[in-house]
Amino acid sequence: MIEDLFKSLKMYGALEFFSNGNYEKYEKEDFLRELLKAEISKRANSALKRRLTFANFPISREWEQIDHKLNPKIDFKKIKKFSDGQFLKEKKNFCFIGGTGVGKTHSAVSIGKDLCRMGYSVKCYTACDLVIFLEEAKNKGELSLAMKKIMSPTFLIIDELGFVPFSENGARLLFDVFSKRYEKGSIGITTNLAFHKWPQIFGSIELTQALIDRFTHRCDVFVFEGESIRLMESREALRKNKHTSLHPTE
């Protein structure tokens, strides 16, 4: 059967199109075109799902979910330009600095998802998880393999840098990540600490200065000024609850 041939070739998009039974309305050339388009679309969707799974984003967010009016000082339109992928071709980095809940991770994930849709490989770690991954790999004698995995993605996102200080060993391992990807692969960082406070998490002033020097050489820095969106949403929910309790529905 034709269906079995499609299965043997793993042409599941073509199989789905053929199984719908609407092919009789097409001329031969149109039918072949639509058959191949269905297969290409299926493969593209499957590849995108694999890239999104590999990226391991901590949250599922899109640009459309950002309300620009809540924190008008943040230039989200300018930040969104990273989604065109040009900075990857230039081996540039970006750093989003600001308090919690102002959209840093949301923006980084939105950029990462757009890049996945363009066919780029993206990987996202929290800074803490990345250091743990590296320390465990070193203890197992697999650090070289771990570094290859970190070098492999076109774009590496390190989220929540600054929330947890690192051990001396962890700081040096993270420094190696920055050093190895320097001018070879882009890094995007979200952090709650300005650069002059980074010694608090890396310990050594000399190591921190060397790390910042490499990272910021080709880097766009954005300061996220504003109030926590989560805090604003919590206050609004509390206000609505109070209003409901004072004016219960009949």
C-alpha positions as CSV (number, residue, x, y, z in Angstrom):
1,M,0.0,0.0,0.0
2,I,1.1,3.6,-0.6
3,E,0.6,4.4,3.1
4,D,3.1,1.7,4.0
5,L,5.7,3.2,1.6
6,F,5.2,6.6,3.3
7,K,5.7,5.0,6.7
8,S,8.9,3.2,5.6
9,L,10.3,6.5,4.3
10,K,9.1,8.2,7.5
11,M,7.1,10.7,5.4
12,Y,4.4,11.3,8.0
13,G,3.3,14.6,6.7
14,A,2.8,13.2,3.2
15,L,1.0,10.2,4.8
16,E,-1.3,12.5,6.7
17,F,-2.1,14.5,3.6
18,F,-2.7,11.3,1.5
19,S,-4.8,9.7,4.2
20,N,-7.2,12.7,4.2
21,G,-8.5,11.4,0.8
22,N,-8.9,14.9,-0.8
23,Y,-6.2,14.3,-3.4
24,E,-8.7,13.4,-6.2
25,K,-9.5,17.1,-6.6
26,Y,-5.9,18.0,-7.6
27,E,-4.2,17.8,-10.9
28,K,-1.1,15.6,-10.9
29,E,1.4,18.4,-10.5
30,D,-0.7,20.2,-7.9
31,F,-1.1,17.0,-5.9
32,L,2.6,16.4,-5.8
33,R,3.3,20.0,-4.8
34,E,0.7,19.8,-1.9
35,L,2.0,16.4,-0.9
36,L,5.6,17.7,-0.6
37,K,4.5,20.9,1.2
38,A,2.7,18.8,3.8
39,E,5.8,16.7,4.3
40,I,8.1,19.8,4.6
41,S,5.6,21.4,7.1
42,K,5.5,18.3,9.2
43,R,9.3,18.0,9.4
44,A,9.7,21.7,10.1
45,N,7.2,21.5,13.0
46,S,8.9,18.4,14.4
47,A,12.3,20.1,14.2
48,L,11.0,23.1,16.0
49,K,9.5,21.0,18.8
50,R,12.9,19.3,19.2
51,R,14.7,22.7,19.4
52,L,12.2,24.0,22.0
53,T,12.5,20.9,24.1
54,F,16.3,21.1,23.9
55,A,16.3,24.8,24.9
56,N,14.5,23.9,28.2
57,F,13.1,27.4,28.7
58,P,12.0,27.9,32.4
59,I,8.7,29.6,31.3
60,S,6.6,29.7,28.2
61,R,6.3,33.3,27.2
62,E,5.8,35.3,24.0
63,W,6.3,39.0,23.2
64,E,2.5,39.5,22.9
65,Q,2.1,38.8,26.6
66,I,4.2,41.9,27.6
67,D,2.2,44.9,28.5
68,H,4.5,47.8,27.6
69,K,2.4,50.3,29.6
70,L,3.2,48.6,32.9
71,N,6.9,49.6,32.8
72,P,7.2,52.3,30.2
73,K,10.9,53.0,31.0
74,I,11.8,49.6,29.5
75,D,12.4,49.8,25.7
76,F,10.9,46.4,24.8
77,K,10.7,47.4,21.1
78,K,14.4,47.8,21.0
79,I,15.0,44.6,22.9
80,K,12.7,42.7,20.6
81,K,15.2,43.4,17.7
82,F,17.4,40.6,19.1
83,S,14.7,38.3,17.7
84,D,16.0,38.9,14.2
85,G,19.2,36.9,15.0
86,Q,21.6,39.5,13.6
87,F,23.5,39.6,16.9
88,L,24.3,35.8,16.6
89,K,26.0,36.4,13.2
90,E,28.1,39.1,14.9
91,K,28.9,36.9,17.9
92,K,27.5,39.6,20.2
93,N,26.0,39.2,23.7
94,F,23.3,40.9,25.6
95,C,22.7,41.5,29.3
96,F,19.4,42.4,31.0
97,I,20.0,44.0,34.4
98,G,17.2,44.8,36.8
99,G,15.0,43.8,39.8
100,T,12.8,40.7,39.9
101,G,9.6,40.5,38.0
102,V,10.3,43.3,35.4
103,G,10.4,41.1,32.4
104,K,14.1,40.1,32.0
105,T,13.5,36.3,31.8
106,H,10.3,36.9,29.8
107,S,12.2,38.9,27.2
108,A,15.2,36.4,27.0
109,V,12.8,33.5,26.5
110,S,10.8,35.3,23.9
111,I,14.0,36.0,22.0
112,G,15.1,32.4,22.4
113,K,11.8,31.0,21.1
114,D,11.9,33.3,18.0
115,L,15.5,32.1,17.3
116,C,14.3,28.5,17.6
117,R,11.6,29.3,15.0
118,M,14.3,30.6,12.7
119,G,16.2,27.3,13.0
120,Y,18.9,28.3,15.6
121,S,19.9,26.1,18.4
122,V,19.3,27.6,21.9
123,K,20.0,26.4,25.4
124,C,18.8,28.0,28.6
125,Y,20.2,27.4,32.1
126,T,19.8,29.2,35.4
127,A,23.3,30.3,36.5
128,C,22.9,28.0,39.5
129,D,21.9,25.0,37.4
130,L,24.7,25.6,34.9
131,V,27.4,25.6,37.7
132,I,25.9,22.5,39.2
133,F,26.0,20.8,35.8
134,L,29.6,21.7,35.4
135,E,30.7,20.7,38.9
136,E,29.0,17.3,38.5
137,A,30.6,16.8,35.2
138,K,34.0,17.7,36.6
139,N,33.6,15.3,39.5
140,K,32.7,12.5,37.0
141,G,35.7,13.3,34.8
142,E,33.4,14.4,32.0
143,L,34.1,18.2,32.0
144,S,35.4,18.2,28.5
145,L,32.2,16.6,27.2
146,A,30.1,19.0,29.2
147,M,31.9,22.0,27.8
148,K,31.3,20.7,24.3
149,K,27.6,20.6,25.0
150,I,27.7,24.2,26.2
151,M,29.6,25.3,23.2
152,S,27.3,23.5,20.8
153,P,24.2,25.8,20.9
154,T,24.3,28.9,18.7
155,F,22.8,30.9,21.6
156,L,23.3,30.3,25.4
157,I,21.0,31.9,27.9
158,I,22.2,32.2,31.5
159,D,19.2,33.2,33.6
160,E,19.1,34.6,37.2
161,L,22.8,35.4,37.6
162,G,23.4,36.9,41.0
163,F,20.8,35.2,43.1
164,V,23.3,32.6,44.5
165,P,27.0,33.1,45.1
166,F,29.3,30.5,43.7
167,S,32.1,28.5,45.2
168,E,35.6,29.3,44.0
169,N,35.5,26.1,41.8
170,G,32.0,27.0,40.5
171,A,33.1,30.6,39.6
172,R,36.1,29.3,37.7
173,L,34.0,26.8,35.8
174,L,31.6,29.5,34.8
175,F,34.5,31.8,33.8
176,D,35.6,29.0,31.5
177,V,32.2,29.1,29.8
178,F,32.5,32.8,29.1
179,S,36.1,32.4,28.0
180,K,35.4,29.5,25.6
181,R,32.4,31.1,24.0
182,Y,34.2,34.5,23.6
183,E,33.7,35.6,20.0
184,K,32.6,32.1,19.1
185,G,29.0,31.9,20.4
186,S,26.6,34.5,21.8
187,I,25.5,34.6,25.5
188,G,22.4,36.3,26.9
189,I,22.3,37.0,30.6
190,T,19.6,38.1,33.0
191,T,20.8,39.4,36.3
192,N,19.6,41.4,39.3
193,L,23.1,42.8,39.9
194,A,25.0,45.7,38.2
195,F,28.5,44.7,36.9
196,H,30.3,46.4,39.8
197,K,28.5,44.0,42.2
198,W,29.4,40.8,40.3
199,P,32.4,40.1,42.6
200,Q,29.7,39.3,45.2
201,I,28.9,36.1,43.3
202,F,32.2,35.3,41.7
203,G,34.4,36.0,44.7
204,S,37.6,37.0,43.1
205,I,37.8,40.6,41.8
206,E,40.5,39.6,39.3
207,L,38.5,36.7,37.8
208,T,35.3,38.9,37.7
209,Q,37.1,41.7,35.9
210,A,38.5,39.2,33.3
211,L,35.0,37.7,32.9
212,I,33.3,41.0,32.5
213,D,36.0,42.2,30.1
214,R,35.3,39.2,27.7
215,F,31.5,39.3,28.0
216,T,31.1,43.1,27.5
217,H,33.6,43.4,24.7
218,R,30.7,42.8,22.2
219,C,27.6,43.2,24.3
220,D,24.4,45.3,24.5
221,V,23.3,46.1,28.0
222,F,19.8,47.0,29.0
223,V,18.7,48.2,32.4
224,F,15.2,47.1,33.2
225,E,13.8,49.9,35.4
226,G,10.3,49.4,36.9
227,E,8.1,47.6,39.3
228,S,7.6,43.9,39.5
229,I,4.8,42.9,37.2
230,R,4.0,39.9,39.5
231,L,3.7,42.3,42.5
232,M,1.4,44.6,40.5
233,E,-0.8,41.6,39.5
234,S,-0.9,40.4,43.1
235,R,-2.0,43.9,44.3
236,E,-4.7,44.0,41.6
237,A,-6.0,40.6,42.5
238,L,-6.1,41.6,46.2
239,R,-8.0,44.8,45.3
240,K,-10.5,42.8,43.3
241,N,-11.0,40.3,46.1
242,K,-11.6,43.1,48.6
243,H,-14.0,44.8,46.3
244,T,-15.9,41.4,45.8
245,S,-16.1,40.8,49.5
246,L,-17.4,44.3,50.2
247,H,-19.9,44.1,47.3
248,P,-20.9,40.4,47.1
249,T,-23.1,39.4,44.1
250,E,-26.8,38.8,44.9
